[in-house]
Amino acid sequence: MKSIYLDHAASTPIHPEVAKVMLNIMTESYGNASSVHQFGRSAKRILNGARDSIAAFLGCFPDEWVFTGGGTESDNLALFGAAAASTDKGRHIITTMIEHHAVLHTCEELEHQGYTVTYLPVDETGLVSVADVEAALREDTVLISVMYANNEVGTVQPITEIGRLAADRGILFHVDAVQALGALPIKLHELPVDYMSFTAHKINGPQGIGGLYVRRGAPVHPRLHGGLQERGRRAGTENLAGVAGFAKAVELAVQGQEQRSATALELRKLLQDELERLVGSEGFSVNGNSEHFLPSILNASFPGVRTDVMLMNLDMEGIAAASGSACTSGSLEISHVLQAMKLSGNLLDTAIRFSTGLGNTTEEIEYVAQKVATILNRLRNRD
């Protein structure tokens, strides 16, 4: 049986070159970067080299880069850190209904701490309105957080316009760019953002290592306390192999971004075309924005076949896909993103997310479309 991985939006396989860099460090460089002896100095050079490399590829200063334990910690550090540093100016925060739970749950906790949060709606394609952001601004607004690209439907948000609006009002702006890195060109100093969150495992790097861009002058209170690592912004001994692997993954992702996006777009179009040929345009519906989208994500609903049933059948065929839903203990929790898009019921509970990446081929996509058509035909026509 074939084994086909179409869940790269969740996590990606490590690139061989990344694994090689990490293995070399794990077996040869075991010093603590805070130690002053030769082993520590060697570790420090690796750490600084990784930071310098990432900063160069993403267009920021090395001292604006903070290594974290992943995208979730980066989001938490940005929101909690910025909010705590801005209480003298206000306690109002603006975000959207379709953010990752790392942002939404952080905002909920901030509400428990006395902050007020405005959750902006999106249109039926998952797009945030700049006018809605402007209308939500208040005298006590201190922070806006809007993701660069949605992890479920792939819709890309107008962060440049929102960032300029925030900058004009002196409001801090955070962007979760976890899904955008490697898919969209990012030059941090050319973007009107104060904080931007990243993680390595979405770009064929290791799990458990991330980063937060903090613009020079942007305030951030640390969430972890201990040593003075990361210029006092994130205590804890650095994950040396992780940061080096992350740096290599960023290098490969940025240098190969155009080709990576072109290949992803080709595979996405092929999957959509094959589905139209095999099940008909009336047999499925694509969710998301048709103009502003990540090429690696195709979120589609297949009315008549529940999400969990389709995923189970695909898995039995060796195909790994996902959904905008959390399937737990036989129950289906409808995606908050699809709900915010106000999709009809027959689209809400039948959505599947296919996300492509390293190693996927046109032959695999054709095979997946055939299996989807077979599953649909069997389940829709059973007595």
PyMOL commands that set and color helices and strands:
alter all, ss='L'
color gray80, all
select helices_A, chain A and resi 16-28+38-58+62-64+71-84+101-112+130-136+159-168+188-190+229-232+240-255+257-279+281-283+307-316+336-340+345-348+362-380
alter helices_A, ss='H'
color red, helices_A
select strands_A, chain A and resi 4-5+65-68+92-96+116-120+141-145+172-176+195-199+210-214+285-287+297-301+319-320+326-328+331-333+351-355
alter strands_A, ss='S'
color yellow, strands_A
deselect
rebuild
show_as cartoon
